[in-house]
Amino acid sequence: MEFGVTMFPTDYSIGPAELAMAVEERGFDAFFIPDHTHIPANRDTAFRTADVLPPDYSHNLDMFLCLAAAAAVTKRIRLGTGICLVVERDPIITAKEVASLDHMSGGRVDFGVGGGWNREEMKNHGGDWSRRWKLMRERIDAMKAIWTQDIASYEGEFVNFENIWSWPKPIQKPHPPIWVGGDGARTLDRVLRFGDGWMPMLAEKGEARIDHYCERIAELGRMAADLGRDPIPVTAFAPPRDPNAIDRLRNAGVTRCIFGLKAGSVDEVLPRLDHLAGLAERLR
């Protein structure tokens, strides 16, 4: 099993380049960065994993700029979007950013995608929350066309362009692996429709939640087999730091765990990272 780290780099925390170097030096396999363009100050959407929204979410630096900084100072670790809110991003620009990052990093990008949780945030980008899944599918399909075609075209309800040039193409072929986030009723269908892997967030604790995810992984395996596909890789995002839970996830088919770090200063974050490195070594 592989292990990685995710954190919101912010205007008050350790910088993304310094953190990425520390992650690689401590033997981790991946460094993921979350995505929020902004947080509406007035919103009705509840934050799902805590009573109060942490300041990380509104003070975060841009995801792609942080990953570019990380790519410049590392050589080995995978660099991931965890997750990219493609429903809030122009697909032509996002395709360029992902391909450029893959080119700059020597083919180390994992493209995590999702529909998000904040209705008001998406509304500010002009999106219709009730139709976000079709919008997400079209934008991902359109990006795949840009990555794989010298002269790309796409025709959909939300995304339309004809005969465009866009380089560089990603180093990874046919494109960086797409990790679909979420755990809704149709999530596994989306994984099989346009994803290369599943990356659910396991922030909620408890044996029942581990049971749930183990069952869902087994369901995904059956669905893939019915389609004649190989087993779908699963990355557990923000899993509990419990060796027993990690062992259960490993036995269920999880191949990588990405542990969350709270944003903070160098003096705050590096000891936490050292603790996680020790945990990862024991779990290996």
C-alpha positions in Angstrom: 0.0 0.0 0.0 1.2 3.5 -0.8 0.7 6.6 1.4 0.4 10.3 0.8 -0.5 13.6 2.3 -3.0 16.3 1.6 -3.1 19.9 3.0 -4.5 23.3 2.0 -1.5 25.5 1.5 -2.7 28.9 2.8 -1.5 32.5 3.2 -0.6 31.6 6.9 0.9 28.1 6.5 4.0 26.4 5.3 4.4 26.9 1.6 3.6 24.2 -1.0 7.2 23.9 -2.2 8.7 23.4 1.2 5.9 21.0 2.2 6.3 19.0 -1.0 10.0 18.6 -0.4 9.3 17.5 3.2 6.7 15.0 2.0 9.2 13.4 -0.5 12.1 13.4 1.9 10.0 11.4 4.4 9.3 8.6 2.0 5.7 9.4 1.1 4.4 8.4 -2.3 2.0 11.3 -3.1 1.2 15.0 -2.3 -2.4 16.1 -3.0 -3.9 19.6 -2.8 -7.6 20.5 -2.5 -9.5 23.0 -4.5 -11.7 26.0 -3.6 -11.8 29.2 -5.6 -13.5 31.0 -2.8 -16.0 30.4 0.0 -19.2 32.4 0.0 -19.4 34.4 3.3 -23.2 33.9 3.4 -24.3 30.3 2.6 -26.9 27.8 3.6 -24.9 24.7 2.6 -23.7 22.9 5.7 -20.1 21.8 6.0 -20.2 18.0 6.0 -17.4 16.9 8.3 -17.3 19.5 11.1 -19.5 22.0 12.8 -17.4 24.9 11.8 -15.7 25.4 8.4 -11.9 25.7 9.0 -10.1 28.8 7.8 -8.0 26.6 5.4 -11.0 26.6 3.0 -11.1 30.3 2.5 -7.4 31.2 2.8 -6.1 28.5 0.4 -3.7 29.2 -2.4 -4.5 28.2 -6.0 -4.3 24.5 -6.4 -2.5 24.4 -9.8 0.0 27.0 -8.8 0.8 25.1 -5.6 1.3 21.8 -7.6 3.5 23.6 -10.1 5.7 24.8 -7.2 5.7 21.2 -5.8 6.7 19.8 -9.2 9.7 22.1 -9.4 11.3 20.9 -6.2 10.4 17.1 -6.3 11.4 14.2 -8.5 9.5 11.2 -7.3 6.2 11.7 -5.6 2.8 11.8 -7.4 1.1 15.2 -7.5 -2.6 15.1 -7.2 -5.7 17.3 -7.2 -7.8 16.3 -4.3 -10.2 17.1 -5.7 -10.5 19.5 -8.7 -13.9 21.2 -8.8 -14.2 20.8 -12.6 -17.8 22.1 -12.4 -16.3 25.5 -11.5 -13.5 25.5 -14.0 -13.4 26.2 -17.8 -12.5 22.8 -19.4 -10.1 24.3 -22.1 -8.1 26.2 -19.4 -8.2 23.2 -17.0 -7.0 20.8 -19.7 -4.1 23.2 -20.4 -3.2 23.4 -16.7 -3.3 19.6 -16.2 -1.3 18.9 -19.3 1.3 21.5 -18.5 1.7 20.2 -15.0 2.1 16.6 -16.3 4.7 17.9 -18.7 6.6 19.9 -16.1 6.5 17.1 -13.5 7.7 14.3 -15.9 4.3 12.6 -15.9 3.5 12.5 -12.2 -0.1 14.0 -12.1 -3.1 12.3 -10.6 -6.2 14.2 -11.6 -8.8 13.9 -8.8 -12.2 15.3 -9.8 -15.5 15.9 -8.1 -18.7 17.9 -8.0 -18.1 19.6 -4.7 -20.4 20.2 -1.7 -20.9 24.0 -1.7 -24.0 25.1 -3.6 -23.4 28.8 -3.3 -19.8 28.5 -4.5 -20.9 26.8 -7.7 -23.7 29.3 -8.2 -21.2 32.1 -8.1 -19.5 30.4 -11.1 -22.8 30.4 -13.0 -23.5 26.7 -12.5 -26.8 24.9 -11.9 -26.3 22.6 -8.9 -29.1 20.3 -10.0 -27.2 19.6 -13.3 -23.7 19.5 -12.0 -23.1 15.8 -12.8 -23.8 16.2 -16.5 -21.7 19.3 -16.6 -18.9 17.4 -14.9 -19.1 14.5 -17.4 -19.1 16.8 -20.4 -16.1 18.8 -19.1 -14.1 15.7 -18.4 -14.9 14.2 -21.8 -14.0 17.5 -23.4 -10.6 17.5 -21.6 -9.9 14.0 -22.7 -10.5 15.1 -26.3 -8.1 18.0 -25.9 -5.4 15.7 -24.3 -5.7 13.0 -27.0 -6.5 14.7 -30.3 -4.1 17.0 -32.2 -7.2 18.9 -33.5 -9.8 18.5 -30.9 -13.6 19.1 -31.1 -16.4 18.5 -28.6 -20.2 19.0 -28.9 -22.4 18.8 -25.8 -25.1 20.7 -24.0 -22.7 22.7 -21.8 -19.4 22.4 -23.6 -18.9 23.2 -27.3 -15.7 23.9 -29.4 -14.6 22.9 -32.8 -11.1 22.2 -34.2 -8.8 23.6 -31.6 -5.0 23.1 -31.1 -3.7 22.8 -27.5 -0.3 21.7 -26.5 1.5 20.3 -24.6 -0.2 16.9 -24.5 0.2 15.0 -21.2 3.2 12.8 -20.8 1.0 10.1 -19.4 -1.0 8.3 -22.1 -3.7 8.6 -22.9 -3.9 11.2 -20.1 -3.2 11.5 -16.4 -5.3 9.0 -14.4 -8.7 10.4 -13.4 -9.7 9.7 -9.8 -13.4 10.3 -9.2 -14.3 11.5 -5.7 -17.5 11.3 -3.8 -19.7 8.5 -2.5 -23.2 9.2 -3.8 -25.8 6.9 -5.2 -24.3 7.2 -8.8 -20.7 7.7 -7.9 -19.6 4.2 -8.9 -21.3 4.6 -12.2 -19.3 7.7 -12.8 -16.1 6.0 -11.9 -16.8 3.4 -14.5 -18.1 6.0 -17.0 -15.1 8.3 -17.1 -12.7 7.5 -14.3 -9.6 5.4 -13.9 -10.0 5.1 -10.1 -12.2 5.9 -7.1 -11.1 8.3 -4.4 -13.8 8.6 -1.7 -13.3 10.8 1.4 -13.3 8.8 4.6 -13.2 11.7 7.1 -16.1 10.3 9.1 -15.0 7.8 11.8 -16.5 4.6 13.1 -16.5 0.9 12.3 -19.8 1.3 10.4 -18.2 3.7 8.0 -15.3 1.3 7.3 -17.9 -1.5 6.7 -19.7 0.8 4.3 -16.6 1.5 2.2 -15.5 -2.1 2.2 -18.9 -3.0 0.8 -18.8 -0.2 -1.8 -15.3 -1.4 -3.0 -16.6 -4.9 -3.4 -19.6 -3.5 -5.3 -17.3 -1.5 -7.6 -15.3 -4.7 -8.2 -18.4 -6.6 -9.3 -19.5 -3.8 -11.5 -16.1 -3.6 -13.2 -16.1 -7.4 -13.7 -19.5 -7.3 -15.3 -18.1 -4.9 -17.9 -15.0 -7.0 -18.5 -12.7 -4.5 -16.8 -9.8 -5.1 -14.5 -10.2 -4.2 -10.8 -10.5 -0.4 -10.3 -7.8 1.1 -8.0 -9.1 2.8 -4.9 -7.4 5.6 -3.0 -8.8 6.3 0.5 -8.8 10.1 1.0 -8.5 11.3 4.7 -8.8 7.8 6.2 -8.7 7.3 10.0 -5.3 6.9 11.4 -6.2 3.6 12.8 -4.0 0.6 11.8 -6.9 -1.8 12.1 -9.0 0.3 9.8 -6.2 0.7 7.3 -5.7 -3.1 7.3 -9.4 -3.6 6.6 -9.2 -1.1 3.8 -6.1 -2.8 2.4 -7.8 -6.2 2.4 -10.8 -4.7 0.7 -8.7 -3.4 -2.2 -7.5 0.1 -1.2 -4.1 0.6 -2.8 -3.3 4.1 -1.4 -4.2 6.2 1.6 -3.9 10.0 1.6 -3.7 11.4 5.1 -5.0 14.9 5.8 -2.9 17.6 7.5 -4.3 20.7 9.1 -2.8 23.9 7.6 -0.3 25.6 9.9 3.2 27.0 10.2 6.4 25.1 9.5 6.9 24.5 13.3 3.3 23.1 13.5 3.1 21.0 10.3 6.5 19.3 10.2 6.1 17.4 13.6 2.7 16.3 12.4 4.3 15.1 9.1 6.9 13.2 11.1 4.2 11.5 13.1 2.4 10.5 9.9 5.7 9.2 8.3 6.2 7.0 11.3 2.6 5.7 11.0 3.1 5.0 7.3 6.3 3.1 7.9 4.5 0.9 10.5 1.6 0.3 8.2 3.9 -0.7 5.3 
